[in-house]
Amino acid sequence: MIERVEELNKTAEELENKNPKEALELAKKAYKIASSKNYETEKALSLIRIGRCLWLMGSYHKAIKNLNKALEISKTLKSGVYEVEALKALGNVQLYLNIYDNAINFYAKALKIVKRDNLINLEASLLNNIGGAYIELEELDEGLKYLIDSLNKSKYTKDRLGEIISTFNLGEVYLKKKDFNKSREYALKSLQFSKEDNDKIGYRHSVYLLGLIEKEKNNNIKALEFFNHSFKIACETSDNNGQIEILIETSEILIKEGKLEAGIEKLHKALSISKNIDGNTFEPQIYSKLAEAYEQMNNKEKTMEYYKRFHDATNNADAIRREEKLRSISFQLELEQSQQETETYRGLMKELEKRTEELSHSYSQMKVISEIGQSITATLDLRKSFNRIYQNINKLMKSTVLGVGLYNKDEECIEYQLIKENGKDSPTSKIPLTSNTSWTVWAFKNKKEILINDIDKEYSKYLHGTRSSIGNKMSSVIFYPLIVEGTTIGVATVQSKEKKAYGSNDLDTMRIFASYIAIAINNAQKSERLAEEIKIKEKAQNDLEKLNKKLLSLSNLDGLTNIPNRRYFNETFKNEWDEAIKNKTPISILLIDIDKFKEYNDNYGHLEGDIVLQKIAKRIENITKKYSGIAARYGGDEFVSLLTNKDAQQTLEISKRINEGIRELAIAHEYSSIRDIITLSIGCSTVIPKKVIEKANLLNKADEALYLSKERGRDREEILTL
C-alpha cells in the first residue's frame, strides 16, 4: 500500500506545475491512504503537496493550514528535508500575501536546516525564494546576488525546475532595472526551458514577462499578444493569480489607449476572479484602477464608489495580513510549547523557555500593533491616527519623540506638522531637501531606514558636517521612509534620550507603523484631492447641465415660432409610438397647412407673414396641450400635432377645435379664395400601432387626409385610419 501512496505523491509532484488542480486531487488521495495506515512520512509529504497546490490555486489559508500540519509532523520525524519543504512553501504563501518579513523568516529557518544537514539540493530553491522576497521589497541588488547564486547552484545540482525559476526571476529583476535586453534574454531562456520540460506554469510566467517587457517599451500590440497567450495558459492551469495579473496589465494598456470601457471590463473580470483568492491581495489595486478609470470617464458616482471600496479593501487586506501574522506567531508558539513538553534533552529547556517567552512577547506586541493598525486605517483624520500611535507606542518601544514629516513638492522640503515630544505637540518645522546634515533627508532620498543607538558615535555613517535635528538632542533614533506604490511621500521617526534604546524588533515594529502611516496619509490625501476635484467637477457639471438644458431647449425649438421643431417632433413621435405598442393604446397625427399662405406673403409681405405664423403656432400649441399632446412646426407653413390615447372620433373633434381656434383669431386675408380670414386644412390619422406597422405609415395616411381636405375645398378637417 505504501508504494501506492509514494506513486500518488510522485505523480502529484510532476503535475504540480502543469495542472495543480489534478495534482491536488492525487495528493489528497495519498494523504487519505497514508492517514489510514499511519504512514507519517508520507502524510507529511502529502500535506506539503496539498499545501503547494492550494497556494498555486490561490487558496492561501487552506494552504497554510496544511503546511503547518506538515511542518508539525516533519519535526516529530526529525526529517530536515520535509521541514525545509514545508517552511519553504509557507514562505511562498506569505510572499503572495505580501507579508515579506514572515516570508523571509520562514526561508531563513529553512536555510539554517539546509546548512545544518548539508541538503545542497534544496539550497538553490531557497536562495531563489529569498532573492524573490528582496525583489518584492525593491532591494534589487540584494535580490540579484541571491538569484545568481541560486542559478549557479541549480546548474551544479542539475535542478532543472530551480534553473527555470531562477532564470525567470532574473528576467524580472532586469526588467525592474529597465535593462530590457537582459530581461528579454532571461525570459526567452526561461521560456525555452519550460517548453522543453512541459512546465506550463513556468511557460505562462515567461510569456507574461515578455508581455511586460513589450509594455514597458510601449509596444502595446506585441504586449497584448503575449498577455492573451499567457492568460489562456493561466485559465488552463487554474492559475487565478496569473489571470488577475494579466487582466490588470491588459486593462492598463487599454485605458492608456483611451479604450476606457474595454479596460474597465477587464478590471471587473479580474475583480470577479479575485473573489476566489484568499487574502484579498488584489482587490485594493483593482478598486484603485477602477476609480481612476471612472474618473477619466467623468463618472463621479462610480469614482466615489470605487475609491471607497479601495479604502475599505485596503483596510481589510491589512487586517487579513495582521491576522495571518498573528496566526503564524501563535502557531510557532504552540509548536515550541509542544516540543518543550516532549523534549528529552534537558539541556535545551532553558533555550526553549527563552524562545517561548520571546514568542509570547512577540504575540502580545502583534496584538497591540493589530489594534492600532485597525484604528488608524479606519479614519481619514491624520492627526487622530498620529495621536493613536503616540498613545500606544511606549507599550512597544521607548519613545521620547514621535514625528511624521511629509514631502512638500512646492517647497522641495520635508514638513513636520505632526510631532510630539514628552507628550506635547512640537511646533511645525521644515527641512529643505538640499540639506546634507539631516537624518530625515537622508532616509527620504535613499528610501532606507536609519537605526542609531549612539548619535555621537554613529552620525558620520550617514551625515557630513554638523548634524541638524528637531527639538532636544536624542541619543537613539529610528528614521523610516514612508513609501506608497514605490513613491516616497515622507519620513516617520521615533527617538529616545537613552542610548541603545532600539533593536531589530523595534525596527520591525517601526516598519509596520510606517506602512500604516503611509496608507493613512495616502488615503487622506486621495480623499482630500478627490473631495476637491468632486467639488470642482460638480460645479462644472452643474454649469454644463444648465448650459446643456438651455442648448437642448433651444435646439428643440423652432427659431421663429418658439414652439417645438420637426427634430423634436420626430424624437417624441418615436418614443410615443413605442409606448403605444407596449400599452396597446391609440396614437394620432394631425398634419396642418395654412390655406393660401403664399398669396398672403406675396401681398402682405414676409414680415407680416412671420407674425401670422407665430400667432397660429401659439394657438395650435395651446389647444393641443389641453389634450395632452404636442404641436410642432413641420416646415414652412405646415404644422403637426401628436395626440396619444385618443380614438378617431376624439382626434377629429380636436382638429375641429384647432380650426375653430384659428378662425377666432380672425386674421384678415383679402387675397384668399376660401374666406377673407386665415383658415386651415387639417389631415388626421389614428391607429393602435403594432410592431408590424411602420410609424411612417401613420404620417403618410395623415398626409393623404390633408390632401383630401384640400381637394374638398379647404378650411376643413378629414380623417383616415390605418
Secondary structure, 3 states (H helix, E strand, C coil): CHHHHHHHHHHHHHHCCCCHHHHHHHHHHHHHHHHHHCCHHHHHHHHHHHHHHHHHCCCHHHHHHHHHHHHHHHHHHCCHHHHHHHHHHHHHHHHHCCCHHHHHHHHHHHHHHHHHHCCHHHHHHHHHHHHHHHHHCCCHHHHHHHHHHHHHHHHHHCCHHHHHHHHHHHHHHHHHCCCHHHHHHHHHHHHHHHHHCCCHHHHHHHHHHHHHHHHHCCCHHHHHHHHHHHHHHHHHCCCHHHHHHHHHHHHHHHHHCCCHHHHHHHHHHHHHHHCCCHHHCCHHHHHHHHHHHHHHCCCHHHHHHHHHHHHHHHHHHHHHHHHHHHHHHHHHHHHHHHHHHHCCCHHHHHHHHHHHHHHHHHHHHHHHHHHHHHHHCCCCCHHHHHHHHHHHHCCCCCCCEEEEEEEECCCCEEEEEEEEECCEECCCEEEECCCCCEHHHHHHHHCCCEEECCHHHHHHHCCCCCCECCCCCCCEEEEEEEEECCEEEEEEEEEECCCCCCCHHHHHHHHHHHHHHHHHHHHHHHHHHHHHHHHHHHHHHHHHHHHHHHHHHHHHECCCCCCECHHHHHHHHHHHHHHHHHHCCCEEEEEEEECCHHHHHHHHCHHHHHHHHHHHHHHHHHHHHHCCCEEEEEECCEEEEEEECCCHHHHHHHHHHHHHHHHHHCCECCCCCCCCECCEEEEEEEECCCCCCCHHHHHHHHHHHHHHHHHCCCCCEEEEEC
